[in-house]
């Protein structure tokens, strides 16, 4: 399972590293230390926390978001697999994006909750790139 540094988590959550650090210090999101002493957040924990932050509106108001080149980097928060189709949800800062794609595409990309991914939007279609 992928883990994220405080800085990476902050970028994915759309907040400053100081805010992410304060949230971790307050126990709002669990962290652990790697061999070099850096604090890391498990991808699944970060995915769940990103949904909580987006729903509660506790992000930073002064952060601007852009759809430059229609790319929304974020974290996979849900993957629902059917026999043929799949649904992937990505939390990109305060934005929740949902894409319907083939199960085969999800498996080829190796998408799972907690990993970084980028939603690329063209008209009414959302394409997912693995980060």
Phi, psi and omega per residue, in radians:
X1 nan 2.392 -3.136
X2 -1.295 2.472 3.034
X3 -2.043 2.752 -3.064
X4 -2.203 2.478 3.023
X5 -1.268 2.918 3.102
X6 -1.035 -0.715 3.140
X7 -1.119 -0.760 3.111
X8 -1.130 -0.744 3.126
X9 -1.077 -0.746 3.138
X10 -1.036 -0.781 3.139
X11 -1.075 -0.758 -3.135
X12 -1.193 -0.556 3.137
X13 -1.463 -0.221 -3.136
X14 1.337 0.552 3.128
X15 -2.283 3.019 3.105
X16 -1.335 2.721 3.064
X17 -1.005 -0.598 3.108
X18 -1.093 -0.713 3.115
X19 -1.128 -0.797 3.119
X20 -1.069 -0.688 3.125
X21 -1.129 -0.752 3.115
X22 -1.099 -0.722 3.109
X23 -1.082 -0.730 3.121
X24 -1.158 -0.752 3.123
X25 -1.074 -0.597 -3.133
X26 -1.417 -0.076 3.123
X27 1.421 0.249 3.129
X28 -1.249 -0.442 3.072
X29 -2.446 2.352 -3.073
X30 -1.305 2.474 3.073
X31 -2.261 2.832 3.004
X32 -2.481 2.871 -3.102
X33 -1.825 2.488 3.057
X34 -1.528 -3.065 -3.080
X35 -1.086 -0.454 -3.141
X36 -1.643 0.070 3.070
X37 1.605 -0.021 3.119
X38 -1.257 2.496 3.070
X39 -1.428 2.321 -3.138
X40 -2.183 2.673 3.079
X41 -2.050 2.232 3.101
X42 -1.066 2.443 -3.101
X43 -0.984 -0.732 3.130
X44 -1.140 -0.702 3.101
X45 -1.134 -0.718 3.137
X46 -1.159 -0.676 3.118
X47 -1.063 -0.827 3.138
X48 -1.127 -0.730 -3.135
X49 -1.156 -0.644 -3.133
X50 -1.108 -0.630 3.080
X51 -1.174 -0.761 3.125
X52 -1.032 -0.803 -3.123
X53 -1.107 -0.761 -3.126
X54 -1.127 -0.705 -3.117
X55 -1.256 -0.560 -3.113
X56 -1.522 -0.215 3.116
X57 1.209 0.525 -3.093
X58 -1.659 0.312 3.087
X59 -1.310 3.117 3.137
X60 -1.494 2.265 -3.081
X61 -1.256 -0.442 -3.054
X62 -1.505 0.036 3.112
X63 -1.404 2.242 3.127
X64 -1.734 2.526 3.115
X65 -2.029 2.543 -3.133
X66 -2.351 2.597 3.056
X67 -1.789 0.514 3.106
X68 -0.896 2.181 -3.086
X69 1.041 0.294 3.039
X70 0.977 0.655 -3.138
X71 -1.967 2.294 3.140
X72 -2.159 1.576 3.106
X73 -1.230 2.443 -3.129
X74 -2.884 -2.710 -3.102
X75 -2.237 2.406 3.127
X76 -1.228 2.161 -3.122
X77 -1.885 -0.293 3.114
X78 -2.783 2.499 3.025
X79 -2.361 2.079 3.119
X80 -2.050 2.029 -3.085
X81 -1.760 2.295 2.982
X82 -1.865 -2.989 3.121
X83 -1.130 -0.707 -3.095
X84 -2.098 -0.708 -3.063
X85 -1.806 2.897 3.097
X86 -2.531 2.755 3.076
X87 -2.181 2.255 3.141
X88 -2.135 2.283 3.087
X89 -1.934 2.386 3.103
X90 -2.208 2.343 3.023
X91 -1.763 1.993 -3.139
X92 -2.019 1.597 -3.004
X93 1.089 -2.227 3.137
X94 -1.467 -0.014 -3.057
X95 -1.681 2.226 3.041
X96 -1.794 2.111 3.134
X97 -2.028 2.408 -3.136
X98 -2.161 2.310 3.123
X99 -2.197 2.383 3.010
X100 -1.770 2.175 -3.140
X101 -2.553 3.123 -3.116
X102 -1.326 2.666 3.075
X103 -1.058 -0.697 3.140
X104 -1.018 -0.727 3.131
X105 -1.107 -0.750 3.122
X106 -1.075 -0.769 -3.134
X107 -1.166 -0.711 3.129
X108 -1.116 -0.664 3.127
X109 -1.374 -0.261 -3.114
X110 1.158 0.556 -3.090
X111 -1.206 2.343 3.059
X112 -2.647 2.781 -3.121
X113 -1.004 2.329 3.084
X114 1.744 -0.138 -3.130
X115 -1.688 2.713 3.085
X116 -1.293 2.498 3.061
X117 -2.710 2.820 3.109
X118 -2.122 2.224 3.046
X119 -1.596 2.183 3.096
X120 -1.955 2.216 -3.017
X121 -1.924 2.274 3.060
X122 -2.350 1.997 -3.071
X123 0.946 -2.061 -3.119
X124 -1.782 0.147 -3.132
X125 -1.801 2.517 3.046
X126 -2.061 2.173 3.117
X127 -1.911 2.435 -3.093
X128 -1.879 2.223 3.051
X129 -1.929 2.333 3.057
X130 -1.327 2.342 -3.106
X131 -1.393 nan nan
